[in-house]
Amino acid sequence: MLRTLLIVLLCLSGSASAQGEFAAWEQKMLSGDFDAAATQARGIAQLHGTSSVWAYRTAASLARAGDLDRSIEWLETAAERGYSGVRTIETDSDIDAIRGLPAFAGVVERVKANVAERMAGFTQAASEATPTVIRPRGHDPAVPTPVLLVLHGTGGTGKATARQWRSAAARAGAVLIAPDALRPSGNGFAWVFRDESEWYVEHLIAEAREDFAVGPVIVAGFSQGANIAMAMGRSHPSLFDGVIAVCGHWEDDVAAMPEGDDRPGWYLMIGERDPWVETNSVAERALDEAGTSVELRVVPRLGHEVPPTRELYKAVSWCLRSKTED
């Protein structure tokens, strides 16, 4: 269930009404009132006749409620509407009850076809996009230079993120890269699909390597961007020397814990008033038990917000120092 909630959070549109609808559905699912959750999700899916996400949520709710026939029907509807969350379908415990049904394999294949179509459009757009890039003063492209790649939260933009991190990056002598997530959300963008986010991050790092000599690479993010950074720190550990998650929400089962010598150092930073603060303590323990270098910074009097520059610099500096000490 927790895995589902993280992935669904990544799919929010960012509007107040959408967040309210999701919050109400989430509460019903968490409380075990699956019939009520299914009724709500089905009503929204019928009202918004093209919403593949709400069709999927209807299927998940019905599966939890034990109505397996209607659950698979709604999963088929989600696929027909273009649903492309193949990782969700393959791993989401909410729909475990329908995995053995004859129609399930066909739905998965339809969703995979949707993924291929969606990714083709996204990679084309991302390849043509221009992220905000700020180089340190006197940057010499021939000299290996740290890269700080920062992912904004839901509704954010690369430009706004660059303003928040530019002083910390400059002080650390790092090239700052702050992309837009490309999928519109509110007045900005959102990292709607994890496979798109991962492809884009890899693409940006590859572009940087073609443009100048790249030293240590740190991936950082705030809120939803932190969730992406934490997932990639586990699924693609060899890409990074450091992971900075600011006000992120840790989930144990989003990706396997990294092993081997290529693991990045992790700096977890969150406000003491942030609702996800306890999940960061869980993350610290999990990473430490896995033998990963990790630091947890709980910022006093801070809520779900980006900390001041001095805190951001501490995080960047710690990651660079951790890599040097390794």
C-alpha positions as CSV (number, residue, x, y, z in Angstrom):
1,M,0.0,0.0,0.0
2,L,2.8,2.5,0.9
3,R,4.4,1.8,-2.5
4,T,1.1,2.7,-4.2
5,L,0.8,5.9,-2.3
6,L,4.2,7.1,-3.3
7,I,3.6,6.4,-7.0
8,V,0.2,8.0,-6.8
9,L,1.6,11.0,-5.2
10,L,4.0,11.4,-8.2
11,C,0.9,11.5,-10.4
12,L,-1.0,14.3,-8.7
13,S,-1.9,17.2,-11.0
14,G,-1.0,19.8,-8.5
15,S,-4.4,21.5,-8.3
16,A,-6.2,22.0,-5.0
17,S,-9.2,20.0,-6.1
18,A,-7.1,17.1,-7.4
19,Q,-5.2,17.0,-4.2
20,G,-8.4,17.1,-2.1
21,E,-9.9,14.2,-4.2
22,F,-6.7,12.2,-3.7
23,A,-6.5,12.9,0.0
24,A,-10.0,11.8,0.6
25,W,-9.5,8.6,-1.4
26,E,-6.1,7.9,0.3
27,Q,-7.7,8.3,3.7
28,K,-10.4,5.7,2.9
29,M,-7.7,3.3,1.6
30,L,-5.5,3.8,4.7
31,S,-8.5,3.2,7.0
32,G,-9.5,0.0,5.2
33,D,-12.8,1.4,3.9
34,F,-12.2,-0.1,0.5
35,D,-15.9,-0.1,-0.6
36,A,-16.1,3.7,0.0
37,A,-12.8,4.2,-1.7
38,A,-14.0,2.3,-4.7
39,T,-17.3,4.3,-4.8
40,Q,-15.4,7.6,-4.7
41,A,-12.8,6.6,-7.3
42,R,-15.4,5.2,-9.7
43,G,-17.4,8.4,-9.5
44,I,-14.4,10.5,-10.3
45,A,-13.3,8.1,-13.1
46,Q,-16.8,8.3,-14.6
47,L,-16.9,12.1,-14.3
48,H,-13.5,12.5,-15.9
49,G,-14.0,10.0,-18.7
50,T,-10.4,10.1,-19.9
51,S,-8.7,9.8,-16.6
52,S,-6.6,6.6,-16.7
53,V,-5.2,7.3,-13.2
54,W,-8.7,7.3,-11.5
55,A,-9.6,4.2,-13.5
56,Y,-6.6,2.6,-12.0
57,R,-7.4,3.8,-8.5
58,T,-10.9,2.3,-9.0
59,A,-9.4,-1.0,-10.0
60,A,-7.0,-0.9,-6.9
61,S,-9.9,-0.1,-4.6
62,L,-12.1,-2.8,-5.9
63,A,-9.3,-5.4,-5.7
64,R,-8.9,-4.5,-2.0
65,A,-12.6,-4.7,-1.5
66,G,-12.6,-8.2,-3.0
67,D,-14.7,-7.3,-6.1
68,L,-12.2,-9.0,-8.5
69,D,-14.3,-9.1,-11.7
70,R,-15.1,-5.4,-11.6
71,S,-11.5,-4.7,-10.6
72,I,-10.0,-6.3,-13.7
73,E,-12.7,-4.5,-15.8
74,W,-11.5,-1.1,-14.5
75,L,-7.9,-2.1,-15.0
76,E,-8.7,-2.8,-18.6
77,T,-10.5,0.6,-18.8
78,A,-7.3,2.2,-17.4
79,A,-5.3,0.6,-20.1
80,E,-7.7,1.6,-22.8
81,R,-7.5,5.2,-21.6
82,G,-3.8,5.1,-22.0
83,Y,-2.6,4.2,-18.5
84,S,1.2,3.6,-18.6
85,G,2.3,3.1,-15.0
86,V,3.7,-0.4,-15.8
87,R,5.9,-0.4,-12.7
88,T,2.9,0.3,-10.5
89,I,1.0,-2.6,-12.1
90,E,3.9,-4.9,-11.7
91,T,4.6,-4.2,-8.1
92,D,1.5,-2.6,-6.4
93,S,0.3,-4.8,-3.6
94,D,-3.2,-3.3,-3.9
95,I,-3.9,-5.3,-7.0
96,D,-2.3,-8.6,-5.9
97,A,-5.7,-10.2,-5.7
98,I,-6.2,-10.0,-9.5
99,R,-2.8,-11.0,-10.7
100,G,-3.9,-14.6,-11.3
101,L,-6.9,-13.7,-13.4
102,P,-6.7,-14.7,-17.1
103,A,-7.1,-11.1,-18.4
104,F,-4.3,-9.7,-16.2
105,A,-1.4,-10.5,-18.5
106,G,-3.2,-8.9,-21.5
107,V,-3.7,-5.7,-19.5
108,V,0.0,-5.6,-18.7
109,E,0.9,-5.9,-22.3
110,R,-1.5,-3.1,-23.2
111,V,0.1,-0.9,-20.6
112,K,3.6,-1.7,-21.8
113,A,2.5,-0.5,-25.3
114,N,1.2,2.7,-23.8
115,V,4.5,3.1,-22.0
116,A,6.4,2.8,-25.3
117,E,4.2,5.5,-26.9
118,R,4.4,7.8,-23.9
119,M,8.2,7.5,-23.6
120,A,8.7,8.2,-27.3
121,G,7.0,11.5,-26.9
122,F,8.6,12.4,-23.7
123,T,12.2,11.6,-24.7
124,Q,11.8,13.7,-27.8
125,A,10.5,16.7,-25.7
126,A,13.2,16.2,-23.1
127,S,16.0,16.0,-25.6
128,E,14.9,19.4,-27.0
129,A,14.4,21.0,-23.5
130,T,16.8,23.5,-22.0
131,P,17.4,23.1,-18.3
132,T,18.7,26.0,-16.2
133,V,22.5,25.6,-15.9
134,I,24.7,27.8,-13.8
135,R,28.5,27.3,-13.9
136,P,30.8,28.5,-11.1
137,R,32.9,31.6,-11.7
138,G,36.0,30.8,-13.8
139,H,34.8,27.4,-14.8
140,D,37.3,25.6,-16.9
141,P,35.5,22.8,-19.0
142,A,38.8,20.8,-19.1
143,V,39.0,20.6,-15.3
144,P,36.8,18.0,-13.6
145,T,34.0,19.9,-11.8
146,P,31.3,18.7,-9.4
147,V,27.8,18.6,-10.8
148,L,24.7,19.3,-8.6
149,L,21.6,18.2,-10.4
150,V,18.5,19.4,-8.5
151,L,14.9,18.3,-9.0
152,H,12.0,20.6,-8.0
153,G,8.9,19.6,-6.2
154,T,5.3,19.3,-7.6
155,G,4.3,22.6,-9.2
156,G,7.9,23.9,-9.2
157,T,10.3,25.0,-11.9
158,G,13.9,24.7,-12.7
159,K,14.5,28.4,-12.6
160,A,13.0,28.8,-9.1
161,T,15.0,25.8,-7.9
162,A,18.2,27.3,-9.4
163,R,17.6,30.5,-7.4
164,Q,17.3,28.5,-4.2
165,W,20.5,26.4,-4.8
166,R,22.8,28.7,-6.8
167,S,24.7,30.2,-3.8
168,A,25.3,26.7,-2.3
169,A,26.5,25.4,-5.7
170,A,28.7,28.4,-6.3
171,R,30.3,28.1,-2.8
172,A,31.0,24.4,-3.5
173,G,32.4,25.2,-7.0
174,A,29.8,23.0,-8.6
175,V,27.9,23.3,-11.9
176,L,24.2,23.6,-11.0
177,I,21.7,21.9,-13.3
178,A,18.0,22.5,-12.6
179,P,15.6,21.0,-15.1
180,D,11.8,21.5,-15.5
181,A,9.9,18.2,-15.1
182,L,8.1,19.0,-18.4
183,R,4.7,17.7,-17.4
184,P,2.5,20.7,-16.4
185,S,1.3,20.9,-12.8
186,G,-0.3,24.1,-11.4
187,N,2.0,27.0,-12.3
188,G,5.0,24.7,-12.9
189,F,5.7,21.0,-13.5
190,A,5.6,17.6,-11.9
191,W,7.6,14.4,-12.1
192,V,4.6,12.3,-13.1
193,F,6.2,9.1,-14.2
194,R,9.3,7.7,-12.6
195,D,10.6,6.1,-15.8
196,E,10.5,9.5,-17.5
197,S,12.3,11.1,-14.6
198,E,15.0,8.5,-14.5
199,W,15.6,8.8,-18.3
200,Y,15.8,12.6,-18.1
201,V,18.3,12.6,-15.2
202,E,20.5,10.1,-17.0
203,H,20.2,12.1,-20.2
204,L,21.2,15.4,-18.4
205,I,24.3,13.7,-16.8
206,A,25.3,12.3,-20.2
207,E,24.9,15.8,-21.8
208,A,27.0,17.3,-19.0
209,R,29.8,14.8,-19.7
210,E,29.8,15.7,-23.4
211,D,30.0,19.4,-22.5
212,F,32.7,19.5,-19.8
213,A,34.9,17.3,-17.5
214,V,32.6,16.1,-14.8
215,G,33.7,15.4,-11.3
216,P,31.5,14.1,-8.5
217,V,27.8,14.0,-9.4
218,I,25.2,14.8,-6.7
219,V,21.5,14.4,-7.3
220,A,19.3,16.5,-5.1
221,G,15.6,17.2,-4.8
222,F,12.9,18.8,-2.8
223,S,9.6,17.0,-1.9
224,Q,8.5,15.1,-5.0
225,G,12.0,15.7,-6.5
226,A,13.5,14.3,-3.4
227,N,11.4,11.1,-3.9
228,I,12.8,10.8,-7.4
229,A,16.4,11.4,-6.1
230,M,15.9,8.7,-3.4
231,A,14.5,6.2,-5.8
232,M,17.4,6.8,-8.3
233,G,20.0,6.7,-5.5
234,R,18.9,3.1,-5.0
235,S,18.1,2.0,-8.5
236,H,21.1,3.7,-10.2
237,P,23.7,4.0,-7.5
238,S,26.7,4.0,-9.8
239,L,25.5,7.3,-11.4
240,F,25.9,9.4,-8.3
241,D,28.5,10.2,-5.7
242,G,25.9,11.9,-3.4
243,V,22.1,12.0,-2.9
244,I,20.5,15.0,-1.1
245,A,16.9,14.5,-0.2
246,V,15.1,17.6,1.1
247,C,11.7,17.0,2.7
248,G,11.4,13.6,0.9
249,H,9.1,10.7,1.8
250,W,11.1,7.5,2.2
251,E,9.5,4.2,1.1
252,D,11.3,0.9,1.9
253,D,10.0,-1.0,-1.1
254,V,10.3,1.5,-4.0
255,A,13.7,0.1,-5.0
256,A,16.2,-2.4,-3.6
257,M,19.0,-1.2,-1.4
258,P,22.2,-0.6,-3.3
259,E,25.2,-2.9,-2.8
260,G,28.8,-2.8,-3.7
261,D,31.4,-0.1,-3.7
262,D,29.7,2.4,-6.0
263,R,27.1,3.5,-3.6
264,P,26.6,7.3,-3.1
265,G,26.7,9.0,0.2
266,W,23.2,10.1,1.4
267,Y,22.3,13.4,3.1
268,L,18.7,13.5,4.3
269,M,17.4,16.9,5.3
270,I,13.9,17.6,6.6
271,G,12.1,20.1,8.8
272,E,11.1,19.0,12.3
273,R,7.5,20.1,11.5
274,D,7.4,18.2,8.2
275,P,4.8,15.4,8.2
276,W,7.3,13.0,6.7
277,V,10.0,13.5,9.3
278,E,9.6,10.0,10.8
279,T,10.1,8.4,7.4
280,N,13.5,10.0,7.2
281,S,14.5,8.4,10.4
282,V,13.4,5.1,8.9
283,A,15.6,5.9,5.9
284,E,18.6,6.7,8.0
285,R,18.3,3.3,9.8
286,A,17.8,1.4,6.6
287,L,20.7,3.0,4.8
288,D,23.0,2.6,7.8
289,E,22.1,-1.0,8.2
290,A,22.9,-1.5,4.5
291,G,26.4,-0.1,5.1
292,T,25.7,3.1,3.2
293,S,27.2,6.4,4.4
294,V,24.3,8.5,5.6
295,E,23.6,11.8,7.5
296,L,20.2,12.9,8.8
297,R,19.7,16.6,9.4
298,V,16.4,17.6,11.0
299,V,16.1,21.4,10.8
300,P,14.6,23.0,13.8
301,R,11.3,25.1,13.4
302,L,11.2,24.1,9.7
303,G,8.1,22.6,7.9
304,H,7.8,21.2,4.4
305,E,10.0,23.9,2.8
306,V,13.4,24.4,1.3
307,P,15.9,25.2,4.1
308,P,18.2,28.3,3.9
309,T,21.3,28.4,1.8
310,R,23.6,27.5,4.7
311,E,21.8,24.2,5.2
312,L,21.9,23.4,1.5
313,Y,25.6,24.1,1.4
314,K,26.2,21.9,4.4
315,A,24.5,19.1,2.5
316,V,26.5,19.6,-0.7
317,S,29.8,20.0,1.2
318,W,29.1,16.8,3.2
319,C,28.5,14.8,0.0
320,L,31.7,16.1,-1.6
321,R,33.7,15.4,1.6
322,S,32.1,12.0,2.0
323,K,33.2,11.0,-1.6
324,T,36.7,12.4,-1.0
325,E,37.1,10.4,2.3
326,D,36.0,7.2,0.5
